[in-house]
């Protein structure tokens, strides 16, 4: 989900007529950030005592500067 959101925000950034984006969740459940909990669990089981590879990838992907860039409202 993070990849999809990043890709779409990058496209919208090129459009001069788009000045704001509002993200809403669908359905009755809480808004989800897109983490795959089952895959994370399986990665942890496969890496006992160490840091799971999937967790490392998620941390690097979700802690990148692009999140701050697009959430930052100083550009509005």
N, CA, C and O atoms as a CHARMM CRD file, in Angstrom:
* protein
*
  304
    1    1 UNK  N      0.82100  -1.18900   0.00000 PROA 1      0.00000
    2    1 UNK  CA     0.00000   0.00000   0.00000 PROA 1      0.00000
    3    1 UNK  C      0.86800   1.25600   0.00000 PROA 1      0.00000
    4    1 UNK  O      0.53400   2.24800  -0.64900 PROA 1      0.00000
    5    2 UNK  N      1.96200   1.21100   0.71700 PROA 2      0.00000
    6    2 UNK  CA     2.86500   2.36400   0.76100 PROA 2      0.00000
    7    2 UNK  C      3.38400   2.68700  -0.63300 PROA 2      0.00000
    8    2 UNK  O      3.45900   3.85300  -1.01900 PROA 2      0.00000
    9    3 UNK  N      3.74300   1.65200  -1.38700 PROA 3      0.00000
   10    3 UNK  CA     4.23500   1.86300  -2.75400 PROA 3      0.00000
   11    3 UNK  C      3.17400   2.49700  -3.64000 PROA 3      0.00000
   12    3 UNK  O      3.47300   3.39600  -4.42600 PROA 3      0.00000
   13    4 UNK  N      1.94100   2.03200  -3.51500 PROA 4      0.00000
   14    4 UNK  CA     0.85100   2.55900  -4.33900 PROA 4      0.00000
   15    4 UNK  C      0.58200   4.01800  -3.99300 PROA 4      0.00000
   16    4 UNK  O      0.43200   4.85100  -4.88600 PROA 4      0.00000
   17    5 UNK  N      0.52100   4.32800  -2.70900 PROA 5      0.00000
   18    5 UNK  CA     0.27900   5.71400  -2.29300 PROA 5      0.00000
   19    5 UNK  C      1.40500   6.61300  -2.77500 PROA 5      0.00000
   20    5 UNK  O      1.15000   7.69800  -3.29900 PROA 5      0.00000
   21    6 UNK  N      2.64500   6.17700  -2.60500 PROA 6      0.00000
   22    6 UNK  CA     3.78400   6.98800  -3.04000 PROA 6      0.00000
   23    6 UNK  C      3.72900   7.24500  -4.53700 PROA 6      0.00000
   24    6 UNK  O      3.94900   8.37100  -4.98300 PROA 6      0.00000
   25    7 UNK  N      3.44000   6.22300  -5.30500 PROA 7      0.00000
   26    7 UNK  CA     3.36300   6.36200  -6.75900 PROA 7      0.00000
   27    7 UNK  C      2.28000   7.36000  -7.15500 PROA 7      0.00000
   28    7 UNK  O      2.50700   8.22300  -8.00400 PROA 7      0.00000
   29    8 UNK  N      1.11000   7.24500  -6.54600 PROA 8      0.00000
   30    8 UNK  CA     0.00600   8.14800  -6.89100 PROA 8      0.00000
   31    8 UNK  C      0.30200   9.58300  -6.45700 PROA 8      0.00000
   32    8 UNK  O      0.01600  10.51800  -7.20400 PROA 8      0.00000
   33    9 UNK  N      0.85900   9.77200  -5.28100 PROA 9      0.00000
   34    9 UNK  CA     1.20200  11.12000  -4.83100 PROA 9      0.00000
   35    9 UNK  C      2.24200  11.75500  -5.74500 PROA 9      0.00000
   36    9 UNK  O      2.19300  12.95800  -5.99800 PROA 9      0.00000
   37   10 UNK  N      3.17100  10.96600  -6.23400 PROA 10     0.00000
   38   10 UNK  CA     4.18100  11.47800  -7.16800 PROA 10     0.00000
   39   10 UNK  C      3.53000  11.95800  -8.45900 PROA 10     0.00000
   40   10 UNK  O      3.92900  12.97900  -9.01900 PROA 10     0.00000
   41   11 UNK  N      2.53300  11.22400  -8.92700 PROA 11     0.00000
   42   11 UNK  CA     1.81200  11.63500 -10.14100 PROA 11     0.00000
   43   11 UNK  C      1.01900  12.91400  -9.89000 PROA 11     0.00000
   44   11 UNK  O      1.04700  13.83400 -10.70800 PROA 11     0.00000
   45   12 UNK  N      0.32100  12.97400  -8.77600 PROA 12     0.00000
   46   12 UNK  CA    -0.47800  14.15600  -8.46500 PROA 12     0.00000
   47   12 UNK  C      0.39500  15.38500  -8.25900 PROA 12     0.00000
   48   12 UNK  O     -0.03800  16.50500  -8.53000 PROA 12     0.00000
   49   13 UNK  N      1.61200  15.18700  -7.78500 PROA 13     0.00000
   50   13 UNK  CA     2.51800  16.31100  -7.56100 PROA 13     0.00000
   51   13 UNK  C      2.80700  17.05500  -8.86700 PROA 13     0.00000
   52   13 UNK  O      3.06300  18.25900  -8.84800 PROA 13     0.00000
   53   14 UNK  N      2.76800  16.36200  -9.97800 PROA 14     0.00000
   54   14 UNK  CA     3.04000  16.96200 -11.28600 PROA 14     0.00000
   55   14 UNK  C      1.87100  17.80300 -11.79600 PROA 14     0.00000
   56   14 UNK  O      2.04300  18.63000 -12.69100 PROA 14     0.00000
   57   15 UNK  N      0.69300  17.59600 -11.23200 PROA 15     0.00000
   58   15 UNK  CA    -0.51000  18.30400 -11.67000 PROA 15     0.00000
   59   15 UNK  C     -0.64200  19.63600 -10.93200 PROA 15     0.00000
   60   15 UNK  O     -0.74300  19.66500  -9.70500 PROA 15     0.00000
   61   16 UNK  N     -0.64000  20.72500 -11.67900 PROA 16     0.00000
   62   16 UNK  CA    -0.71300  22.05800 -11.06200 PROA 16     0.00000
   63   16 UNK  C     -2.07900  22.34200 -10.44300 PROA 16     0.00000
   64   16 UNK  O     -2.18300  23.15900  -9.52900 PROA 16     0.00000
   65   17 UNK  N     -3.13400  21.67500 -10.93300 PROA 17     0.00000
   66   17 UNK  CA    -4.47500  21.94100 -10.41600 PROA 17     0.00000
   67   17 UNK  C     -4.80500  21.14000  -9.15100 PROA 17     0.00000
   68   17 UNK  O     -5.87600  21.32700  -8.57400 PROA 17     0.00000
   69   18 UNK  N     -3.91500  20.26200  -8.71600 PROA 18     0.00000
   70   18 UNK  CA    -4.12400  19.51100  -7.47300 PROA 18     0.00000
   71   18 UNK  C     -3.30400  20.17500  -6.37400 PROA 18     0.00000
   72   18 UNK  O     -2.07500  20.22300  -6.44100 PROA 18     0.00000
   73   19 UNK  N     -3.99800  20.68600  -5.36500 PROA 19     0.00000
   74   19 UNK  CA    -3.30500  21.39100  -4.28100 PROA 19     0.00000
   75   19 UNK  C     -3.41000  20.65800  -2.94500 PROA 19     0.00000
   76   19 UNK  O     -2.68100  20.97700  -2.00500 PROA 19     0.00000
   77   20 UNK  N     -4.30900  19.68000  -2.85500 PROA 20     0.00000
   78   20 UNK  CA    -4.46200  18.92400  -1.60900 PROA 20     0.00000
   79   20 UNK  C     -5.05200  17.55400  -1.92500 PROA 20     0.00000
   80   20 UNK  O     -5.76300  17.37900  -2.91500 PROA 20     0.00000
   81   21 UNK  N     -4.74600  16.59900  -1.07300 PROA 21     0.00000
   82   21 UNK  CA    -5.27300  15.24400  -1.21300 PROA 21     0.00000
   83   21 UNK  C     -5.77200  14.80700   0.15700 PROA 21     0.00000
   84   21 UNK  O     -5.08600  14.98500   1.16400 PROA 21     0.00000
   85   22 UNK  N     -6.96000  14.23800   0.18600 PROA 22     0.00000
   86   22 UNK  CA    -7.52400  13.71300   1.42900 PROA 22     0.00000
   87   22 UNK  C     -7.67400  12.20700   1.27000 PROA 22     0.00000
   88   22 UNK  O     -8.31900  11.73800   0.33300 PROA 22     0.00000
   89   23 UNK  N     -7.08400  11.45800   2.18200 PROA 23     0.00000
   90   23 UNK  CA    -7.18600   9.99900   2.15400 PROA 23     0.00000
   91   23 UNK  C     -8.25500   9.55700   3.13700 PROA 23     0.00000
   92   23 UNK  O     -8.25500   9.97000   4.29600 PROA 23     0.00000
   93   24 UNK  N     -9.15900   8.72100   2.66900 PROA 24     0.00000
   94   24 UNK  CA   -10.20500   8.17200   3.52200 PROA 24     0.00000
   95   24 UNK  C    -10.18300   6.65700   3.42200 PROA 24     0.00000
   96   24 UNK  O     -9.89300   6.10000   2.36300 PROA 24     0.00000
   97   25 UNK  N    -10.48600   6.00100   4.51500 PROA 25     0.00000
   98   25 UNK  CA   -10.58300   4.54800   4.50100 PROA 25     0.00000
   99   25 UNK  C    -11.93000   4.11800   3.94300 PROA 25     0.00000
  100   25 UNK  O    -12.88200   4.89800   3.94400 PROA 25     0.00000
  101   26 UNK  N    -12.01700   2.89300   3.47200 PROA 26     0.00000
  102   26 UNK  CA   -13.26400   2.35000   2.94400 PROA 26     0.00000
  103   26 UNK  C    -13.78300   1.27300   3.89000 PROA 26     0.00000
  104   26 UNK  O    -13.00000   0.54900   4.50400 PROA 26     0.00000
  105   27 UNK  N    -15.08500   1.17100   4.00300 PROA 27     0.00000
  106   27 UNK  CA   -15.67100   0.12400   4.83000 PROA 27     0.00000
  107   27 UNK  C    -15.83800   0.55100   6.27600 PROA 27     0.00000
  108   27 UNK  O    -15.68400   1.72100   6.62700 PROA 27     0.00000
  109   28 UNK  N    -16.15800  -0.43000   7.10200 PROA 28     0.00000
  110   28 UNK  CA   -16.46600  -0.16900   8.51000 PROA 28     0.00000
  111   28 UNK  C    -15.26900  -0.29000   9.43400 PROA 28     0.00000
  112   28 UNK  O    -15.36200   0.06300  10.61000 PROA 28     0.00000
  113   29 UNK  N    -14.14700  -0.78000   8.92700 PROA 29     0.00000
  114   29 UNK  CA   -12.97100  -0.97400   9.76800 PROA 29     0.00000
  115   29 UNK  C    -12.13100   0.29900   9.81600 PROA 29     0.00000
  116   29 UNK  O    -12.33000   1.22000   9.02400 PROA 29     0.00000
  117   30 UNK  N    -11.20100   0.33400  10.74500 PROA 30     0.00000
  118   30 UNK  CA   -10.30400   1.48600  10.88200 PROA 30     0.00000
  119   30 UNK  C     -9.39100   1.59700   9.66200 PROA 30     0.00000
  120   30 UNK  O     -9.11800   0.60500   8.98500 PROA 30     0.00000
  121   31 UNK  N     -8.92600   2.80900   9.39400 PROA 31     0.00000
  122   31 UNK  CA    -8.00500   3.03900   8.27800 PROA 31     0.00000
  123   31 UNK  C     -6.73400   2.23800   8.51400 PROA 31     0.00000
  124   31 UNK  O     -6.19100   2.23400   9.61900 PROA 31     0.00000
  125   32 UNK  N     -6.26800   1.57300   7.49300 PROA 32     0.00000
  126   32 UNK  CA    -5.09900   0.69700   7.60600 PROA 32     0.00000
  127   32 UNK  C     -3.91100   1.30900   6.88300 PROA 32     0.00000
  128   32 UNK  O     -4.04900   1.81100   5.76800 PROA 32     0.00000
  129   33 UNK  N     -2.76000   1.26900   7.50800 PROA 33     0.00000
  130   33 UNK  CA    -1.54600   1.79300   6.88300 PROA 33     0.00000
  131   33 UNK  C     -0.96100   0.82200   5.86900 PROA 33     0.00000
  132   33 UNK  O     -0.02200   1.17300   5.15400 PROA 33     0.00000
  133   34 UNK  N     -1.48900  -0.37800   5.79200 PROA 34     0.00000
  134   34 UNK  CA    -1.06900  -1.31700   4.76400 PROA 34     0.00000
  135   34 UNK  C     -0.04200  -2.35600   5.17900 PROA 34     0.00000
  136   34 UNK  O      0.45100  -3.09700   4.32800 PROA 34     0.00000
  137   35 UNK  N      0.29100  -2.43300   6.44000 PROA 35     0.00000
  138   35 UNK  CA     1.26100  -3.43100   6.87800 PROA 35     0.00000
  139   35 UNK  C      0.68600  -4.84000   6.77700 PROA 35     0.00000
  140   35 UNK  O     -0.46700  -5.05800   7.14700 PROA 35     0.00000
  141   36 UNK  N      1.45000  -5.77700   6.29600 PROA 36     0.00000
  142   36 UNK  CA     1.02100  -7.16700   6.17700 PROA 36     0.00000
  143   36 UNK  C      1.46000  -7.90100   7.43900 PROA 36     0.00000
  144   36 UNK  O      2.58400  -8.39700   7.52100 PROA 36     0.00000
  145   37 UNK  N      0.56900  -7.96600   8.41300 PROA 37     0.00000
  146   37 UNK  CA     0.90000  -8.52500   9.72200 PROA 37     0.00000
  147   37 UNK  C      1.25800 -10.00700   9.62300 PROA 37     0.00000
  148   37 UNK  O      2.18500 -10.46100  10.29400 PROA 37     0.00000
  149   38 UNK  N      0.54100 -10.76500   8.80000 PROA 38     0.00000
  150   38 UNK  CA     0.83600 -12.19400   8.66000 PROA 38     0.00000
  151   38 UNK  C      2.23900 -12.39800   8.09700 PROA 38     0.00000
  152   38 UNK  O      2.99800 -13.22300   8.60700 PROA 38     0.00000
  153   39 UNK  N      2.59000 -11.65200   7.04900 PROA 39     0.00000
  154   39 UNK  CA     3.92600 -11.78400   6.45000 PROA 39     0.00000
  155   39 UNK  C      5.00500 -11.36400   7.44500 PROA 39     0.00000
  156   39 UNK  O      6.07500 -11.97100   7.49500 PROA 39     0.00000
  157   40 UNK  N      4.72600 -10.33100   8.23400 PROA 40     0.00000
  158   40 UNK  CA     5.68600  -9.89300   9.24100 PROA 40     0.00000
  159   40 UNK  C      5.89200 -10.98300  10.29400 PROA 40     0.00000
  160   40 UNK  O      7.02300 -11.26200  10.69300 PROA 40     0.00000
  161   41 UNK  N      4.79700 -11.59500  10.73800 PROA 41     0.00000
  162   41 UNK  CA     4.89200 -12.68700  11.71200 PROA 41     0.00000
  163   41 UNK  C      5.72700 -13.84100  11.15700 PROA 41     0.00000
  164   41 UNK  O      6.61700 -14.35000  11.83800 PROA 41     0.00000
  165   42 UNK  N      5.44100 -14.25200   9.92500 PROA 42     0.00000
  166   42 UNK  CA     6.17800 -15.36200   9.31600 PROA 42     0.00000
  167   42 UNK  C      7.66300 -15.02500   9.17100 PROA 42     0.00000
  168   42 UNK  O      8.51800 -15.89400   9.34200 PROA 42     0.00000
  169   43 UNK  N      7.96500 -13.78100   8.85800 PROA 43     0.00000
  170   43 UNK  CA     9.35400 -13.34900   8.75200 PROA 43     0.00000
  171   43 UNK  C     10.05000 -13.42500  10.11000 PROA 43     0.00000
  172   43 UNK  O     11.22500 -13.78200  10.19200 PROA 43     0.00000
  173   44 UNK  N      9.31900 -13.08800  11.17200 PROA 44     0.00000
  174   44 UNK  CA     9.88800 -13.15300  12.51800 PROA 44     0.00000
  175   44 UNK  C     10.15900 -14.59800  12.92200 PROA 44     0.00000
  176   44 UNK  O     11.18100 -14.88700  13.54400 PROA 44     0.00000
  177   45 UNK  N      9.25100 -15.50400  12.57200 PROA 45     0.00000
  178   45 UNK  CA     9.42900 -16.92400  12.89300 PROA 45     0.00000
  179   45 UNK  C     10.65200 -17.48000  12.17100 PROA 45     0.00000
  180   45 UNK  O     11.36800 -18.31900  12.71800 PROA 45     0.00000
  181   46 UNK  N     10.89400 -17.01800  10.95000 PROA 46     0.00000
  182   46 UNK  CA    12.02200 -17.50500  10.16000 PROA 46     0.00000
  183   46 UNK  C     13.35300 -16.89600  10.60300 PROA 46     0.00000
  184   46 UNK  O     14.41200 -17.37600  10.20000 PROA 46     0.00000
  185   47 UNK  N     13.31400 -15.84600  11.42500 PROA 47     0.00000
  186   47 UNK  CA    14.54100 -15.17500  11.86900 PROA 47     0.00000
  187   47 UNK  C     14.60800 -15.12800  13.39200 PROA 47     0.00000
  188   47 UNK  O     14.70900 -14.04000  13.95800 PROA 47     0.00000
  189   48 UNK  N     14.55300 -16.28200  14.07800 PROA 48     0.00000
  190   48 UNK  CA    14.55500 -16.24900  15.54000 PROA 48     0.00000
  191   48 UNK  C     15.83100 -15.60800  16.08700 PROA 48     0.00000
  192   48 UNK  O     16.94200 -15.96000  15.69200 PROA 48     0.00000
  193   49 UNK  N     15.64200 -14.66600  17.00100 PROA 49     0.00000
  194   49 UNK  CA    16.78300 -14.01300  17.63300 PROA 49     0.00000
  195   49 UNK  C     17.38900 -12.88100  16.83100 PROA 49     0.00000
  196   49 UNK  O     18.25800 -12.17000  17.33600 PROA 49     0.00000
  197   50 UNK  N     16.96100 -12.69600  15.61100 PROA 50     0.00000
  198   50 UNK  CA    17.50300 -11.62500  14.77200 PROA 50     0.00000
  199   50 UNK  C     16.40200 -10.68900  14.30700 PROA 50     0.00000
  200   50 UNK  O     15.22700 -10.89600  14.60800 PROA 50     0.00000
  201   51 UNK  N     16.78400  -9.67600  13.58400 PROA 51     0.00000
  202   51 UNK  CA    15.80900  -8.73300  13.04300 PROA 51     0.00000
  203   51 UNK  C     15.32300  -9.28100  11.70200 PROA 51     0.00000
  204   51 UNK  O     16.12500  -9.47300  10.78900 PROA 51     0.00000
  205   52 UNK  N     14.03000  -9.53300  11.57600 PROA 52     0.00000
  206   52 UNK  CA    13.50500 -10.08600  10.33100 PROA 52     0.00000
  207   52 UNK  C     13.76600  -9.16200   9.14100 PROA 52     0.00000
  208   52 UNK  O     13.67100  -7.94000   9.25500 PROA 52     0.00000
  209   53 UNK  N     14.09400  -9.76300   8.00600 PROA 53     0.00000
  210   53 UNK  CA    14.35900  -9.00200   6.78600 PROA 53     0.00000
  211   53 UNK  C     13.15300  -8.14800   6.41400 PROA 53     0.00000
  212   53 UNK  O     13.30900  -6.98400   6.04600 PROA 53     0.00000
  213   54 UNK  N     11.94400  -8.71800   6.50700 PROA 54     0.00000
  214   54 UNK  CA    10.74800  -7.96500   6.14400 PROA 54     0.00000
  215   54 UNK  C     10.59200  -6.72900   7.02300 PROA 54     0.00000
  216   54 UNK  O     10.20800  -5.66600   6.53700 PROA 54     0.00000
  217   55 UNK  N     10.88800  -6.86300   8.31200 PROA 55     0.00000
  218   55 UNK  CA    10.79900  -5.72300   9.21800 PROA 55     0.00000
  219   55 UNK  C     11.79100  -4.63900   8.82000 PROA 55     0.00000
  220   55 UNK  O     11.46100  -3.45300   8.85500 PROA 55     0.00000
  221   56 UNK  N     12.99400  -5.03300   8.44500 PROA 56     0.00000
  222   56 UNK  CA    13.99000  -4.06300   7.98800 PROA 56     0.00000
  223   56 UNK  C     13.49400  -3.32500   6.75300 PROA 56     0.00000
  224   56 UNK  O     13.62400  -2.10500   6.65800 PROA 56     0.00000
  225   57 UNK  N     12.92500  -4.06800   5.80700 PROA 57     0.00000
  226   57 UNK  CA    12.41400  -3.45300   4.57900 PROA 57     0.00000
  227   57 UNK  C     11.26300  -2.50700   4.87400 PROA 57     0.00000
  228   57 UNK  O     11.20100  -1.40800   4.32300 PROA 57     0.00000
  229   58 UNK  N     10.34300  -2.93400   5.74900 PROA 58     0.00000
  230   58 UNK  CA     9.20700  -2.07400   6.09500 PROA 58     0.00000
  231   58 UNK  C      9.68000  -0.79200   6.75800 PROA 58     0.00000
  232   58 UNK  O      9.19400   0.29200   6.43600 PROA 58     0.00000
  233   59 UNK  N     10.62500  -0.90700   7.68200 PROA 59     0.00000
  234   59 UNK  CA    11.11000   0.27900   8.37500 PROA 59     0.00000
  235   59 UNK  C     11.74500   1.25600   7.40100 PROA 59     0.00000
  236   59 UNK  O     11.47200   2.45500   7.45600 PROA 59     0.00000
  237   60 UNK  N     12.59100   0.75400   6.51000 PROA 60     0.00000
  238   60 UNK  CA    13.25300   1.63200   5.54700 PROA 60     0.00000
  239   60 UNK  C     12.25600   2.26500   4.59600 PROA 60     0.00000
  240   60 UNK  O     12.36900   3.44600   4.26800 PROA 60     0.00000
  241   61 UNK  N     11.28600   1.49000   4.15300 PROA 61     0.00000
  242   61 UNK  CA    10.30900   1.99000   3.19500 PROA 61     0.00000
  243   61 UNK  C      9.37800   3.01500   3.83100 PROA 61     0.00000
  244   61 UNK  O      9.08400   4.04800   3.22800 PROA 61     0.00000
  245   62 UNK  N      8.91600   2.73500   5.04700 PROA 62     0.00000
  246   62 UNK  CA     7.91500   3.59000   5.66400 PROA 62     0.00000
  247   62 UNK  C      8.51600   4.76600   6.42000 PROA 62     0.00000
  248   62 UNK  O      7.77700   5.63300   6.88600 PROA 62     0.00000
  249   63 UNK  N      9.82400   4.81800   6.55200 PROA 63     0.00000
  250   63 UNK  CA    10.43000   5.93800   7.26700 PROA 63     0.00000
  251   63 UNK  C     11.18900   6.85900   6.32300 PROA 63     0.00000
  252   63 UNK  O     12.07100   7.60200   6.75200 PROA 63     0.00000
  253   64 UNK  N     10.85500   6.81300   5.06300 PROA 64     0.00000
  254   64 UNK  CA    11.54600   7.65300   4.09200 PROA 64     0.00000
  255   64 UNK  C     11.02700   9.08100   4.13600 PROA 64     0.00000
  256   64 UNK  O      9.95000   9.34800   4.66900 PROA 64     0.00000
  257   65 UNK  N     11.79400   9.98000   3.57800 PROA 65     0.00000
  258   65 UNK  CA    11.45000  11.39700   3.60700 PROA 65     0.00000
  259   65 UNK  C     10.21000  11.73800   2.80000 PROA 65     0.00000
  260   65 UNK  O      9.58900  12.77100   3.05000 PROA 65     0.00000
  261   66 UNK  N      9.82700  10.90100   1.83700 PROA 66     0.00000
  262   66 UNK  CA     8.67300  11.25400   1.01900 PROA 66     0.00000
  263   66 UNK  C      7.40700  11.34500   1.84600 PROA 66     0.00000
  264   66 UNK  O      6.51400  12.12600   1.51600 PROA 66     0.00000
  265   67 UNK  N      7.30600  10.56300   2.92000 PROA 67     0.00000
  266   67 UNK  CA     6.11800  10.64400   3.76400 PROA 67     0.00000
  267   67 UNK  C      6.02300  12.03800   4.36900 PROA 67     0.00000
  268   67 UNK  O      4.95800  12.65400   4.33000 PROA 67     0.00000
  269   68 UNK  N      7.10900  12.54000   4.92100 PROA 68     0.00000
  270   68 UNK  CA     7.12900  13.88100   5.49300 PROA 68     0.00000
  271   68 UNK  C      6.85500  14.92100   4.42300 PROA 68     0.00000
  272   68 UNK  O      6.13900  15.89200   4.66700 PROA 68     0.00000
  273   69 UNK  N      7.41000  14.72900   3.25600 PROA 69     0.00000
  274   69 UNK  CA     7.22600  15.68300   2.16000 PROA 69     0.00000
  275   69 UNK  C      5.75600  15.85700   1.82000 PROA 69     0.00000
  276   69 UNK  O      5.28400  16.98400   1.67500 PROA 69     0.00000
  277   70 UNK  N      5.03500  14.76900   1.69400 PROA 70     0.00000
  278   70 UNK  CA     3.64300  14.85200   1.27400 PROA 70     0.00000
  279   70 UNK  C      2.69100  15.18000   2.41100 PROA 70     0.00000
  280   70 UNK  O      1.59900  15.69100   2.16300 PROA 70     0.00000
  281   71 UNK  N      3.06900  14.90400   3.63300 PROA 71     0.00000
  282   71 UNK  CA     2.20200  15.23100   4.76100 PROA 71     0.00000
  283   71 UNK  C      2.43400  16.67200   5.21400 PROA 71     0.00000
  284   71 UNK  O      1.54700  17.28100   5.81300 PROA 71     0.00000
  285   72 UNK  N      3.58700  17.20500   4.94000 PROA 72     0.00000
  286   72 UNK  CA     3.93400  18.56900   5.31600 PROA 72     0.00000
  287   72 UNK  C      2.98600  19.55500   4.64800 PROA 72     0.00000
  288   72 UNK  O      2.85100  19.54600   3.42400 PROA 72     0.00000
  289   73 UNK  N      2.32900  20.40200   5.42900 PROA 73     0.00000
  290   73 UNK  CA     1.35300  21.34100   4.86700 PROA 73     0.00000
  291   73 UNK  C      1.93500  22.71700   4.60800 PROA 73     0.00000
  292   73 UNK  O      1.20200  23.61900   4.20400 PROA 73     0.00000
  293   74 UNK  N      3.22200  22.90800   4.82500 PROA 74     0.00000
  294   74 UNK  CA     3.81300  24.22500   4.59100 PROA 74     0.00000
  295   74 UNK  C      3.76900  24.60800   3.11900 PROA 74     0.00000
  296   74 UNK  O      3.85800  25.78900   2.78500 PROA 74     0.00000
  297   75 UNK  N      3.63200  23.62500   2.23900 PROA 75     0.00000
  298   75 UNK  CA     3.61200  23.90500   0.81000 PROA 75     0.00000
  299   75 UNK  C      2.23800  24.33000   0.31100 PROA 75     0.00000
  300   75 UNK  O      2.09900  24.69900  -0.85600 PROA 75     0.00000
  301   76 UNK  N      1.21900  24.28800   1.16800 PROA 76     0.00000
  302   76 UNK  CA    -0.13500  24.66300   0.74600 PROA 76     0.00000
  303   76 UNK  C     -0.31300  26.15800   0.72000 PROA 76     0.00000
  304   76 UNK  O     -1.39300  26.64600   0.38800 PROA 76     0.00000
